[in-house]
Amino acid sequence: MRVRLLMLAALLTAAPAHAGGLAPKKPSDLRTVTTGLGCPGFSGSVIVDNQQNPDGTQTAFSIPAGSVFVVTSYNFIASAGPGLTASGNLFIPNGVGLSIVDVGYAATDTNGLGGVSVTTPNGIVVKSGSVLCATETSTVVHGFIAKDK
């Protein structure tokens, strides 16, 4: 009986498999960010810079110095011809071009519209001072702020 109790105690106190991984430290680290105006230097694309706050307000989104924004998922609506595949990209302008950090695909309906939610299990890290842009104006990005170690 004593051995069973010790085994049960060990199981209950064992750390979850994701312990030590990259995750928000507190609820206030979570961010939902939507698109705003045009992405500088890339016509037809938009900057991801409108933070959606828990009280329903919106504020300008920025990544604090010494921190990173970890994208955990995003969703968008895109258009193409009916029955085709539309795509939406997240990218970071780098001064001489851009770095595509993820691409999502959506099958379109008879009106040529398609929507998709994309999960990024390993996260997409965006450093402070960088700009995150999207090819679709309807993009919503979810993630969290973490210290840049």
LUMFI-608019 format. One line per 2 residues: number of its first residue (from 0); for each residue x, y, z of N, C-alpha, C. Coordinates in Angstrom, 1 decimal. Last residue first. Layout:
NUM) X,Y,Z,X,Y,Z,X,Y,Z ~ ...
***
This chain:
148) 15.9,35.4,-24.8,17.0,34.9,-24.0,18.2,34.6,-24.9 ~ 13.5,37.6,-24.7,14.4,37.1,-25.7,15.7,36.7,-24.9
146) 10.4,36.8,-23.1,11.8,37.4,-23.0,12.7,36.8,-24.0 ~ 7.4,37.0,-25.0,8.3,36.3,-24.1,9.7,37.0,-24.1
144) 4.0,37.3,-25.8,5.3,38.0,-25.6,6.1,37.2,-24.6 ~ 2.1,35.3,-28.1,2.4,35.8,-26.7,3.8,36.5,-26.8
142) -0.7,34.9,-30.3,0.6,34.6,-29.8,0.8,35.2,-28.4 ~ -2.5,35.2,-33.4,-2.5,34.9,-31.9,-1.1,34.5,-31.5
140) -3.8,37.4,-35.9,-2.6,36.6,-35.4,-2.7,36.5,-33.9 ~ -5.8,37.6,-38.6,-5.8,37.7,-37.2,-4.7,36.8,-36.7
138) -6.3,39.1,-41.8,-5.5,38.3,-40.9,-5.6,38.6,-39.5 ~ -7.6,40.5,-43.8,-8.4,39.9,-42.8,-7.7,39.1,-41.8
136) -5.8,41.1,-45.8,-6.3,42.2,-44.9,-7.1,41.7,-43.7 ~ -3.0,39.1,-46.5,-4.4,39.2,-46.5,-4.9,40.2,-45.4
134) -0.3,39.1,-46.2,-0.8,39.4,-47.5,-2.3,39.6,-47.5 ~ 1.3,40.8,-43.4,0.5,39.7,-43.9,0.0,40.1,-45.3
132) 4.1,41.4,-41.2,3.2,41.8,-42.2,2.4,40.5,-42.7 ~ 5.9,42.7,-38.5,5.2,41.5,-39.1,4.1,42.0,-40.0
130) 9.0,44.2,-38.0,7.6,44.4,-38.4,7.0,43.1,-39.0 ~ 11.3,44.4,-35.2,10.8,43.9,-36.5,9.4,44.2,-36.8
128) 11.6,45.3,-32.6,12.1,46.1,-33.7,11.8,45.6,-35.1 ~ 11.9,42.0,-31.3,11.6,43.4,-31.1,12.3,44.3,-32.2
126) 11.3,39.2,-33.6,12.1,40.0,-32.6,11.6,41.4,-32.5 ~ 9.2,36.6,-33.6,9.4,37.9,-34.3,10.1,38.7,-33.2
124) 8.9,33.2,-34.2,9.5,34.2,-33.4,9.7,35.5,-34.2 ~ 6.4,30.9,-34.3,7.2,31.8,-35.2,7.6,33.0,-34.3
122) 6.0,27.6,-33.0,6.0,29.0,-32.8,6.8,29.7,-33.9 ~ 5.6,25.0,-33.4,6.9,25.4,-32.9,7.0,26.9,-32.6
120) 2.9,25.0,-34.3,3.3,24.3,-33.1,4.6,24.7,-32.5 ~ 0.8,27.0,-35.5,2.3,27.0,-35.7,2.9,26.3,-34.4
118) -2.2,26.7,-37.3,-1.5,26.5,-36.0,0.0,26.4,-36.3 ~ -4.5,28.5,-39.1,-3.2,27.9,-39.2,-2.6,27.9,-37.8
116) -7.6,28.5,-40.6,-6.9,28.8,-39.3,-5.6,27.9,-39.4 ~ -9.1,30.0,-43.4,-8.3,29.0,-42.8,-7.7,29.4,-41.5
114) -11.3,30.5,-46.2,-10.7,30.9,-44.9,-10.0,29.7,-44.3 ~ -12.1,31.7,-49.4,-11.7,30.6,-48.6,-11.1,31.1,-47.3
112) -14.1,32.5,-52.3,-13.6,32.8,-51.0,-13.2,31.6,-50.2 ~ -15.4,31.9,-54.7,-14.0,32.2,-54.7,-13.4,32.7,-53.4
110) -17.9,31.1,-54.6,-17.7,32.5,-54.7,-16.3,32.9,-54.8 ~ -17.7,28.4,-54.0,-18.2,28.8,-55.4,-18.1,30.3,-55.6
108) -14.6,28.6,-52.1,-16.0,28.1,-52.3,-16.4,28.6,-53.7 ~ -11.2,27.4,-51.9,-12.2,28.4,-52.1,-13.6,27.8,-52.4
106) -9.0,26.3,-49.4,-9.8,25.9,-50.6,-10.9,27.0,-50.7 ~ -6.1,27.9,-48.3,-7.5,27.7,-48.1,-8.2,27.3,-49.4
104) -2.9,27.9,-46.6,-3.7,27.7,-47.8,-5.2,27.4,-47.4 ~ -0.2,29.9,-45.3,-1.4,29.1,-45.1,-2.2,29.0,-46.4
102) 3.1,30.2,-44.6,2.1,30.3,-45.6,1.0,29.4,-45.2 ~ 5.6,32.1,-42.8,4.7,31.0,-42.9,3.7,31.3,-44.0
100) 7.7,33.9,-43.3,7.8,33.1,-42.1,6.7,31.9,-42.0 ~ 9.6,35.3,-45.7,8.3,34.6,-45.5,8.5,33.7,-44.3
98) 11.3,38.2,-45.6,11.4,36.8,-45.2,10.1,36.2,-44.9 ~ 12.1,40.5,-48.2,11.3,40.0,-47.1,11.6,38.6,-46.8
96) 14.3,43.1,-48.9,13.3,42.2,-49.4,12.4,41.8,-48.2 ~ 16.0,44.6,-47.5,16.4,44.4,-48.9,15.3,43.5,-49.6
94) 14.6,44.9,-45.1,15.4,46.0,-45.6,15.8,45.8,-47.0 ~ 12.9,42.9,-44.4,14.2,42.9,-43.8,15.2,43.9,-44.4
92) 9.6,42.1,-43.3,10.5,42.9,-44.2,11.8,43.0,-43.6 ~ 8.2,39.1,-42.8,9.0,40.1,-42.1,9.8,40.8,-43.1
90) 5.0,37.6,-43.2,6.4,37.8,-43.6,6.9,39.0,-42.8 ~ 2.5,35.2,-43.9,3.1,36.1,-42.9,4.5,36.3,-43.3
88) 0.2,34.8,-46.6,1.5,34.7,-46.0,1.7,35.6,-44.8 ~ -2.3,32.7,-48.0,-2.0,33.9,-47.2,-0.7,33.7,-46.5
86) -4.0,31.5,-50.9,-3.0,31.4,-49.9,-2.8,32.8,-49.2 ~ -6.5,29.4,-52.3,-6.0,30.7,-52.0,-4.9,30.6,-50.9
84) -7.3,27.2,-54.8,-6.7,27.3,-53.5,-6.1,28.7,-53.4 ~ -10.7,27.0,-56.3,-9.2,27.0,-56.3,-8.6,27.0,-54.9
82) -13.4,27.3,-56.5,-12.8,25.9,-56.5,-11.3,25.9,-56.6 ~ -13.3,30.5,-58.0,-14.1,29.4,-57.4,-13.4,28.0,-57.5
80) -10.1,32.2,-57.6,-11.2,31.8,-58.4,-12.0,30.7,-57.6 ~ -9.7,33.8,-54.4,-9.1,33.3,-55.7,-10.3,32.9,-56.5
78) -9.1,35.3,-51.2,-10.0,35.1,-52.4,-9.1,34.6,-53.6 ~ -9.2,34.6,-47.7,-8.5,35.0,-49.0,-9.5,34.7,-50.1
76) -9.0,35.2,-44.3,-9.9,34.9,-45.4,-9.2,35.4,-46.7 ~ -7.1,33.7,-41.6,-7.4,34.7,-42.6,-8.5,34.2,-43.6
74) -5.3,33.3,-38.6,-6.3,32.9,-39.5,-6.6,34.0,-40.5 ~ -2.7,31.7,-36.6,-3.2,32.9,-37.3,-4.4,32.4,-38.2
72) -0.6,30.9,-33.7,-1.6,30.6,-34.8,-2.0,31.9,-35.5 ~ 1.5,31.8,-32.4,1.1,30.4,-32.1,0.1,30.0,-33.1
70) 4.3,33.8,-32.4,3.1,33.5,-33.1,2.7,32.0,-32.9 ~ 5.9,35.5,-30.0,5.8,34.2,-30.5,4.4,33.9,-31.1
68) 7.9,38.3,-29.9,6.5,37.9,-30.1,6.5,36.5,-30.7 ~ 10.4,39.0,-27.5,10.0,38.5,-28.8,8.5,38.3,-28.8
66) 12.4,41.6,-25.8,11.3,40.5,-25.9,11.1,40.1,-27.3 ~ 14.0,43.8,-25.8,14.4,42.6,-25.0,13.4,41.5,-25.0
64) 11.3,46.0,-26.1,12.7,45.8,-26.2,13.1,44.6,-25.3 ~ 8.0,44.7,-27.0,8.9,45.5,-26.1,10.4,45.1,-26.3
62) 6.4,45.2,-30.0,7.2,44.1,-29.2,8.1,44.9,-28.3 ~ 3.2,46.6,-30.3,4.6,46.7,-30.5,5.3,45.6,-29.6
60) 0.1,47.8,-31.5,0.9,46.6,-31.0,2.4,46.9,-31.3 ~ -2.1,50.2,-30.3,-1.0,49.9,-31.2,-0.2,48.7,-30.6
58) -5.3,48.8,-29.2,-4.1,49.7,-29.1,-3.1,49.3,-30.1 ~ -8.8,48.6,-28.7,-7.6,48.3,-29.5,-6.5,49.3,-29.2
56) -11.1,47.1,-26.3,-10.4,48.2,-27.0,-9.3,47.7,-27.9 ~ -12.0,44.9,-25.0,-12.7,45.3,-26.2,-12.1,46.4,-26.9
54) -10.6,44.1,-22.9,-11.7,44.9,-22.6,-12.4,45.4,-23.8 ~ -8.4,42.7,-23.9,-9.4,41.9,-23.3,-10.7,42.7,-23.0
52) -7.5,44.2,-27.2,-7.4,44.0,-25.7,-8.5,43.3,-25.1 ~ -5.7,43.7,-30.0,-7.1,43.6,-29.5,-7.0,43.3,-28.0
50) -3.4,45.7,-31.7,-3.6,44.8,-30.6,-5.1,44.8,-30.1 ~ -2.5,46.0,-34.8,-3.6,46.4,-34.0,-3.8,45.4,-32.9
48) -0.5,45.1,-36.7,-0.2,46.1,-35.7,-1.3,46.6,-34.8 ~ 0.8,43.9,-39.4,0.0,43.3,-38.2,0.4,44.2,-37.0
46) 0.3,45.6,-42.5,1.1,45.4,-41.3,0.2,44.8,-40.2 ~ -0.4,44.1,-45.7,-0.7,44.9,-44.5,0.1,44.6,-43.3
44) 0.0,44.5,-49.3,0.1,43.7,-48.0,-0.1,44.7,-46.9 ~ -0.2,46.2,-51.4,-1.1,45.1,-51.4,-1.0,44.2,-50.1
42) 3.3,47.0,-51.4,1.9,47.3,-51.7,1.0,46.1,-51.8 ~ 5.7,47.3,-49.4,5.0,46.1,-50.0,3.6,46.4,-50.3
40) 6.7,49.4,-47.9,7.5,48.9,-49.1,6.9,47.7,-49.8 ~ 5.0,48.7,-45.0,5.9,49.6,-45.6,6.8,48.9,-46.7
38) 1.8,47.5,-45.4,3.1,47.1,-44.9,4.1,48.0,-45.7 ~ -1.1,49.6,-44.7,-0.2,48.9,-45.6,1.2,48.6,-45.0
36) -2.8,49.2,-41.5,-2.5,49.9,-42.8,-1.5,49.1,-43.6 ~ -3.6,46.3,-40.0,-3.9,47.7,-40.1,-3.6,48.2,-41.5
34) -4.6,43.2,-38.6,-3.9,44.0,-39.5,-4.5,45.4,-39.6 ~ -4.4,42.2,-35.1,-5.0,42.2,-36.4,-4.3,43.2,-37.3
32) -3.6,40.0,-32.4,-3.2,41.2,-33.2,-3.9,41.1,-34.6 ~ -3.6,39.1,-29.2,-4.3,38.9,-30.4,-4.1,40.2,-31.2
30) -1.4,37.7,-26.7,-1.7,38.8,-27.6,-2.6,38.3,-28.8 ~ -0.4,37.0,-23.4,-1.1,36.7,-24.6,-1.5,37.9,-25.4
28) 0.6,38.0,-21.0,1.5,37.9,-22.1,0.9,37.5,-23.4 ~ -1.5,37.8,-19.1,-1.3,39.1,-19.8,-0.2,39.1,-20.9
26) -1.2,35.2,-18.1,-2.2,35.5,-19.1,-2.0,36.9,-19.8 ~ 2.3,34.3,-18.1,1.1,34.8,-17.4,0.1,35.2,-18.5
24) 4.1,33.1,-19.8,4.4,33.0,-18.3,3.1,33.4,-17.5 ~ 3.5,31.2,-22.7,3.3,32.4,-21.9,3.5,32.2,-20.4
22) 6.3,29.0,-23.6,4.9,29.3,-23.4,4.7,30.6,-22.6 ~ 8.6,26.8,-24.5,8.3,28.1,-24.7,6.8,28.3,-24.6
20) 9.2,24.3,-21.9,9.1,24.8,-23.3,8.7,26.2,-23.3 ~ 9.0,23.7,-19.3,10.3,24.1,-19.7,10.3,24.6,-21.1
18) 6.6,21.2,-19.9,7.2,22.0,-18.9,8.6,22.4,-19.4 ~ 5.3,19.4,-21.5,5.7,20.7,-22.1,6.4,21.6,-21.1
16) 4.7,17.2,-19.9,5.7,17.0,-21.0,6.1,18.4,-21.6 ~ 4.5,18.3,-16.4,3.9,17.9,-17.7,5.0,17.9,-18.8
14) 6.2,16.7,-13.7,6.0,17.9,-14.6,5.4,17.4,-15.9 ~ 4.7,14.9,-11.1,5.5,14.9,-12.3,5.2,16.1,-13.1
12) 2.9,14.7,-9.0,3.8,15.8,-9.0,4.8,15.9,-10.2 ~ 1.5,12.4,-9.6,0.7,13.7,-9.4,1.7,14.9,-9.4
10) 3.4,10.4,-9.6,2.7,10.7,-10.8,2.0,12.1,-10.7 ~ 4.2,10.4,-6.9,5.2,10.7,-7.9,4.5,11.1,-9.2
8) 1.8,9.6,-5.7,2.4,10.9,-5.4,3.4,11.3,-6.4 ~ 1.7,7.0,-6.7,0.6,8.0,-7.0,1.1,9.4,-6.7
6) 4.0,5.9,-5.5,3.9,6.0,-7.0,2.8,7.0,-7.4 ~ 3.3,6.1,-2.8,4.4,6.8,-3.3,4.4,6.9,-4.8
4) 1.0,4.4,-2.8,0.9,5.8,-2.4,2.0,6.6,-2.9 ~ 2.3,2.0,-3.4,1.2,2.5,-4.3,1.0,4.0,-4.0
2) 3.9,1.6,-1.2,4.5,1.8,-2.5,3.5,2.4,-3.5 ~ 1.9,1.2,0.8,2.8,2.4,0.9,3.5,2.6,-0.5
0) 0.8,-1.2,0.0,0.0,0.0,0.0,0.9,1.3,0.0
***
